[in-house]
Amino acid sequence: MLTTLFRDAEPNGNGSLNDFNALMNAEAPKAAEAYYRAKISGGAESWNVRDRHMARTLDRLMEFYGDEAKGIVWEHNTHVGDARFTDMARAGMVNLGQLVREAHEPAGVVLVGFGSFRGEVIASRAWDGPIERMSVPPARDGSWEAELHRMDSENRLLRFWNRADMGSALTGRRGHRAIGVVYHPEAESGNYVPTDLPSRYDAFLYIDQTSALHPLHVAVRDEPPELFPWGV
């Protein structure tokens, strides 16, 4: 999911808000068709279609609000963290973090990841399934989350501005836990993405033990769930 926030921003005069909304509403079904066509063929392309659509959406928002606009994008680590520094690159996948860095890094791009050692999370065992409060088991030995816990079990914000100052403890690739909307704690070994953490992100927020959010009430829909029937 791509959620964007633009604060105290006004359109830059290049068309009305109604025109912009019409353009974006026309782009959505076009991109959806491309996604489902790619999904039938399998492979990485369906993922790439989604993240390139996210990047185009962000670019259009920035263009609409002008050179002084600032945006915040909130989404999963697998979309935010630069794919070039994970095993996603070997699979031929790109993501929003990579695309935005490649196009706009000189203008100011900050990628912030998130992780925890243990706790609780609100998720489901299947797409459009019932929401559950799930226990997140302690992170696997050797993972980034386990190593940060082992240091002193404190919450922290790591900033990776200067790789030369990081030392050997933050170099190399380790597993980095990924928890999505669909989560299976009992299949923990499959939830880790090999990651060069200081390269994947510009900063990393580590919470040693999380508490599950309180979900808002959502009305029951009489329509297929998002991304049906594949749930990817």
Secondary structure, DSSP 8 states (H G I E B T S, - for coil): --EEEE-S----SSS-HHHHHHHHHHHHHHHHHHHHHHHHH-SSHHHHHHHHHHHHHHHHHHHHH-TT--EEEE--HHHHS-GGGBTTTTTT---HHHHHHHHHHHHH---EEEEEEEEEEEEBSSTT---EEEEE----TTSHHHHHHHHH---EEEE-S-GGGS-GGG-S-EEEE---SB--GGGGGGGEEEE-HHHH-SEEEEEEEE-----------SS--TTTTT--
